Amino acid sequence: MAVSGFEGFEKRLELHFSGDDPVFNMGLRQLPFDSLEQILHEVQCSVVSAVGNHYFDAYVLSESSLFVYPTKIIIKTCGTTQLLKSIPPLLHHALNLGLTISSCRYTRGNFIFPLSQPFPHTSFHEEVVYLEDSLPNHLCYRKASVMPSNVTAHVWHVFSACDQTPLVHFPPSDLYTVEICMTELDRTQARKFFRRPGDGKTGDAAGKEMTEIAGIHKINPNALICDFAFDPCGYSMNGIDGDRYSTIHVTPEDGYSYASFECVGSIYDDEDDEDGGDGDDFIRMLRRAVQVFRPGKVSVSVTTATTASHRLWARVAGAMEPLGLKCRSCMADEFPAAGSVVFQTFTARRKKTGECGGGGR
């Protein structure tokens, strides 16, 4: 718990590995649960609920989420967790499984309570130094970038490191990751993520109730949802749909309310389809996620291994416009051997300052 309030903005770490037939051998999914708990202990969080399928395992944490694929692991934590301290033990365990790290990406927004963050998260510079020192030298393509916006509370920080294999990308070549950060949540919507005192329910039962009341189950009806409600307030969920995940985290307290939505899509989903294909489903999913919270400020980061991100930003802006959210800034940056990131910000109930262009591209 931060001094002034709970820090909702997450830190996110994504590591990719390579090895001999790791998918057949389950790769990282072979890690014993005890080993995962030890890694999370270093980060200062724990598992509260879990679900899995043929493709990956998804864990709801006391401070956000963990996803484990055979050759990929994603850890997303909020509060005052020390996320980057997971890197050394993760690399150690992966090596014991015959896996070698091939890429790393670290992203986060702008902390609401930066002075409450512990080492190595007291500044982006400190985080980059820690990453540089923790990663092996063969990850030779490295870049750190701070992507500003016209919404001062929303700034995007990205660190990327990849090896020399030109075919190694994250997300995989046809996939992209969308990270949405929302602040100034509608108070009526935010109240849905407070528990009734003495409700006598488990975190799982209360979480399912919040999922239904808030309409989160409608965002992607095909997803299997693993949800959890914290006491006295707060909510997390992971959704699994085939080999793709989605996740939501909510800090509903007035004054520093925050919610995040993250999902994975394919560039092939976004082909124009007059009959309403998957591309339309993706836009509907984004709109439904934002409608759950009705935020005053929103930032959207799209990461892809192809130049498709320059096309996706227009689709994201088109999804936000009908919700009364105007695009205030749009910036793109390229990362060596790791693709590109497009960062957009939106605000509601503000005077129009001009159409969103491709500034920074």
Buried (B, 14 or more C-beta within 10 A) or exposed (E): EBEEBBBBBBBBBBBBBBBEEBEEBEBBBBBEEEBBEEBBEBBBBEBBBBBBEEBBBBBBBBBBBBBBBBBBBBBBBBBBBBBBBBBBBBBEBBBEBBBEBBBBBBBBBBBBBBEBBEEBBBEBEBBBEBBEEBBEEEBEBBBBBEBBBBBEBBBBBBBBBBBEEEEBBBBBBBBBBBBBBBBBBBEEBBEBBBBEEEEEBEBBEBBBBBBEEBBBBBBBEEBEBBBBBBEEBBBBBBBBBEEBBBBBBBBBBEEBBBBBBBBBBBBEBBEEEEEEBBBBBBBBBBBBBBBBBBBBBBBBBBBBBBEBBBBBBBBBBEBBBEBEBBBBBBBBBBBEBBBBBBBBBBBBEBEEEEEBEEEBB
